[in-house]
Amino acid sequence: MGTLAQRLEQGAHNALVVGSIPSCPNKLRLQKFPTWYNNAMRHPTQKEPIYGNCIILAPDGQMLCRCDIKKAKWYLSRDLASLEIENPLTVKLKFEPKGRGAADDPYYLAEKANRCVVCGREDGLTKHHAVPYFFRKMFPPIIKNHSSHDVVPVCHECHAAYEVESQKLRMQIAEEMGYTPQPKYKKSRNDMIAPKLAFALKHHGNKMPEVRKNELIAKLTAVLGHNPTEDEIHSLCRTTTKKYSHPEVIGWIAGVTEAVINMTEPELHAFCKRWRQHFISVMKPKYMLQHWDVNHMRKEWTDPVAREKWESNFKKGHNEASEIN
Ligand SMILES: [Zn+2]
């Protein structure tokens, strides 16, 4: 198949010549080349295998979790663990860990294949987050820090194909939250100019002659349709010309963000479940990881004792649970 760069180049060529995308192993095909191309470029191919499948044992021999080779070697290099088996690399801790991590969760203990869970391809793998980062970043730490279950290997083509469907669900969710679908604006010349004017004002406004400064403010006022506030100039500066969004779009994102932040924990779990189910329903993965579960719940979420322990470790900054997973 060649490298990703070669495939993308070939894809670009095919799309331009015959108006289609190169063969995708998944039945779901993309309608437009640019989306596929742009999405593929957004998901970096993993240089190292996603799963190292090394094993960490507790001092009493209980299997604690799987990890990558780097972590297993880290314990060995610091004499914190002894080498038990070379292949798969298995190390036994010489100290009692603060928690037993996910030692009783078969998903975390199972060997995981480095292949696309949808089509089975083994090259050009990316990490797919079942719950998009846009939402996940707002979750409380106890949920956010245990999200490895929701990260699965997917090849570029399948990833890009799912992105199209994922976008539709995002819009639907926002609508249910009471926000109309994210408006799409064609970038006008004014949209391109506003961030540049704001940048000039913020970073050079104090140094430029008053006449020039007033001229820029007048231009920005004309573009926005009102006198820009300090905050507005500041927020416009943070958007590059490429990423510039219309103020209404920024408002939409703020509204959805607030709605997610205000979700209760049961609502968040249901939210995650919905995204997992969506991925399964849309992509129909043939090689889903063993014990991966749409209804997945961590012990720390359901067991008050495990939760208290996790919170205590988290507060101390010694979050062994997340360290071990
Ligand atoms: Zn695939």
Residues whose N, C-alpha, C, O or C-beta is under 5 A from the ligand:
A	BS01	ZN	C116 V118 C119 G120 R121 C155 C158
